């Protein structure tokens, strides 16, 4: 087996095997043909990795061939140095050959010259083959470099397309959420207390004078804004039990009752859902140590507000 074959047989096999995986049949055509569909980011990334791997193999092949050519050049130079350079050196070499049977040193010198002369043409042929192979490897490296460039471009396009897709999906999701929120607000309304609060289902709890609770107490700090649940008309009243109160007659016919307010911002007239109409307090028979909004819903009779409050938009 020749020097270059021994040195690079395994490298050639490995390179061809990897290239077969990285660039299957018609791979070049697949690269240069225009894309009709944008690749996914993962597919574009995989293609770039494959192209970079093939390019690295091509570059390594060039380096290997150049190293082989350097070794061959040294061997050729050594072999040429052993050859007679003129007639006088030729005569000396012949005399050494005649004396070789009688001297180990002359025998070694003669064998070295003969071996170099015999292998010189083969070495030169291997160098010429390596030079041709280097040209082919350079073309492959150029092509694989171009494939890397195209793969980078494809990846950039894929990332832009994915960003646009995600933006469109986010916009669609936001629009759907806003639509659902608007529909929920239209159906159930805006939560009446615009601030930190807590409440339980206190419907029917016993009250003084044998009464039962006909609403929900929403506990909040005094002064917390109170808002209109829906579009409608408001009016204000003041009584001993509820203290400062607001009645909201919604456009859909539902009446909402706000009691124990500390102040009123809209005493009468039209309001829009979400408008601030007053503030949480403890007027009427409420305890100053537990300010809250007593909230009722009438459709037209009083109904338990608890389930409605759970569905209102905050």
N, C-alpha and C positions, 0 to 999 in steps of 0.2 A: 504494500500500500504506500502511495507517495506521501511526501511530508505534509503537503496541504490537506490531503485526504485524511491522514491520521489526525491532524490537529483539529479539523473542523467538521468531521462527519457528524458528530452528535449535535454540534451547534446548528448545522444546516437542517437536520431533521427537526430539531426543536423549533427553529424559526418558521419552517414550512408548516408545522403542525399548528402553532399559535396563529400564524397568518390565515390558515384555513378556517379557524374558529372566528377570528376577528373579521375576515373578509371572505364570506362564502362566495359561491359561484355567482357571477354578475354583480358582485359588491360594488365594483367601480361604477357600473351603470346606475346602481341604486343611489350612489352618492351624488352623481352629477345631474340626475334627472330632477326636475323641479318638484317640490313637495306639493301635493294637492291637499293634504291635511296637516295641520300643525301637530307636531309630536308632543306627547306629554313631557313634563319636566323629567320624570324618571326615565322615560325612553331616550330622551335627548341626552341625559347624563350618561346613560349606559352606552350610547353611541359614541359620545366623546371619550369615555374611558377606553372603549375598544380601539378608537382611532389613535389615541395617545399610546396605547400599548403597542399597536402595530408600528407606529412611528419610532418608538423607543427600540423595538426589535430591529427596524431598518437601520437606525443610527448605530446600534451595537454591531450589526453585521458589517457596516463600513469600517468601524474601528477594528474589528477582528481581521478583516481582509488587509487593512493597512498594516496591522501588526505582523501578519503573515508575510506580506511583501517586504517588510523591513528585515525579517528573519532570513527570507530568501536572498535578499540583497547581500546580507553578510556572508551567507554560505557561498553565494556566487563569487563574491570578492575574494574569499579565502581560497576557493577552488582555482580561480584565475591567477592568484598570486603564486600558486604551486606550479603553474605551467611555465615552461621555458619561454622567456621573453625575446630571445634572439638565438642565432646559430650557435654561438659559443656556449650558452646555457643548455642548448639542446645536446651538444657534444658531451658536456659534463654529466647531464642526466643519463645519457646512454652508457657512459663509463660506470656511473653508479649502479646502473642496472646489471652490468657485467660483473660488478663486484658484490652484488647483493647476496649471492649464495654463500659468500665467505664472511659476511658482516651483518649482524643483526641490525645495526644502525642503518646501514645502506639498504637493507631489506625493508625496514619500516619506511624510510624515505621514498623508496621506489613504489611501494604499495600505496602510500598516500597520494603520490602523483598520479598513479594509474586510476585510483578510485576517484580522484577529483576530476580527471579527464573524462572518465566514463559517465559520471553523474552530472557534469556541467551542463550539457544540453538539456537534460531532464529538468534541472533546476531552472534553467532559463525558460523552458516551456511552461513550467508551473508558474513562474512569475508573470509570463504573458497571459496565462489563463486567469490568474488572480487580478491582473489589470483589467481584463474584459469583465470579470465578475464585479469588480469595483464600479465600473460604469453602470452595470445593471442595478447594483445596490443603490447607487446615487439616484437613479431614476425612481426606484421604489421609495427611497426616503423623501424625494420631492413630492411624489404622489401622496404618500401617507401624511406628509406635512400639510398638503392642501386639504386632505380629508379632515385633519384636526381643525383647520381654520373653518371649514364648512360646519363641522360638528359644534364648534364654539358659537357660530352664528345661529345654528338651529336651536341651541340651548338658550341663547338670549331671546329668540323669538318665542320659544316655549314658555320662558319665565314671564314675558310680557303678556302672553295669551292667558297664562294661569292667573296672573295678577288681575287682568281684566275680568276673567271668569269669576274669581273670588269677589271682586268689587261688585259685579252684577248680582251675584248670589246674595251678598251682604245687603245691597240696595233693595233687592226683592224681598229679603227677609224683613228688613226694616219697614218697608212699605206694608207688608202683610201684618206685621205687629202693630203698626200704627192704625191700619184699617180695623184690626180686631179690637184695638184699644178704643177707637172711635165708636165702633159698634157697641162695645161693652158700656162705654160712657153714656151713649144714647139710650141704652136699655136700662141700665141700673143707676147711672149718674156719677157725680164726683163725690168722693168721700168728704163729709161735712167739716172735718177738723183738719186743717193744713199744718200739721206739726206732730211732734211725738205724742202718742196717746196709747191708751189701753182700754179694753172693754170686754165684757162677758155677756152671755145671754141672760139678762135679768128680767126678761118678760114674765109678768105674773107675780113677781116678788111682792110680798105684803108691804103695804104702806100705811101711814097713820090714818085714823078715821075709818078703818076697814076697807080702804082702797087697795087695788092691786096695780102693780107697775105696768104702764101701757107703752113703754118705750125702751130705749137702750141708753144707759149712762156711759158716755165716752169720757174717761178721765184724762185730763190734760192740765198743764200749767195755766194759771190765770193769765189772760191776755193772748193766748194762742189763737191765731186767726180762725174764723169760722167762714165757710164759703157756701155759695149756692150750689145745691146738688144738681139742679137742672135749670134750663132757661125757664123764666116765668116772671111772676110779679110778687113783690114782697110788701108786707105791712107789719107794723110794730104794735105790740100791746105790752102792758105791764100789769101783773096780778100778784096776789099774795103767795101762791104756790110756785108758779114758774118764774116769778120776778120779771126781768126784762126779757121779752120773747119776740121772736120773729116767726111769721107765718109765710111760707113760700108756696104759692099756688103755681105749680108747674104747668107748662103748656099742654102736657099730656093728660091733665086732669088730676094728677096726684098732688096731695097737700103734704108739706113737710113742716114739722113744728120744732123750733129751736128754743130751748128754755135755759134759764139761769145765766144769761149772758152778762158780761161785765160792761159791754158797750155795744153800740149799734153803728155801723158805718153807712148802711143803706136803709133808711126808714120807710121808703115807699118807692114804687115804680118798677120799671123793668130791670131785670138782671140777667146776665149770661152765666151758664154753668161755669163754676170756678171763680166767679167774682167774690171778693171778700165782702161779707155783709155784716160781720160783727166779730166778737171775741169771746172766748170761754171765760166764765166767771163763776160766782156763787150767789147770785141774786135770788130773791124769793126764799124758799124754805131750804135751800142748799147750805151745807156747812162750809164755812170759809176755809176750813182745813182740808177740804176735799173738793176743789173746784172741778167742774165737769160740765159737759153739754148734755142735757136731757134731750134726746132726739126721738121724734115720733114720725110715723108714716101713716097716712090715711088714704084709703082707696075705694070708697070714701070712709069706711069704718077703719078703726085703728088696726094695724097688722104688726106682727113682730118684726122690728127692723133688723134683727141680728143677721139673718141670712142675706138680706139686701146689702148691708154694710160690708159683708165679706166679699161681695162681687163688685163693689164700687171701685172706681179708679182713684188711686191716691195721688 
